[in-house]
Amino acid sequence: MVRKKTIVSEGIAFSEKRDLKTLRNYAAKGWIVKRYKGMGYELEEGPAEDVIFSIDVNAVKGAEQDEYMDMMRAGGWEHVASSLGGTHLFKAAPGTPPIYTDKESEAGKLERMLTSIVPVSLICFVTLVI
């Protein structure tokens, strides 16, 4: 039987770098990310990996999604999992060039992240108030 565990995220808008470092540490100990669920990651025990992680927010579908994933693979990034809203988790060998190499493209990612988070946050807030 495969051992599993779930680790909680503080939210990628607030703790992205910490999450990615945590996932790298788990991978080095043989805990491999299998699913990404917005507020957490599901891990399964497996062979240890020396990998780095990155998150991208890009709500592409159909042929555009295939092209997007091909572009990420060409850059050395392997798709791990996705969550609702087009948030994608990737892994790569240490030393792989980052997905975002300039402040302008990083700002675009943050803008897309906020756009995908705001509707969910409003629903959670309304649910708590009622």
LINCOR-V53605 format. One record per helix or strand. SS is the DSSP state (A for helix, B for strand). FROM is the first residue (numbers start at 1). LEN is the number of residues. If there is no record, write none. Layout:
SS/FROM/LEN  SS/FROM/LEN
This chain:
B/4/5  A/12/17  B/31/6  B/40/6  B/51/7  A/62/13  B/78/6  B/87/7  A/103/27
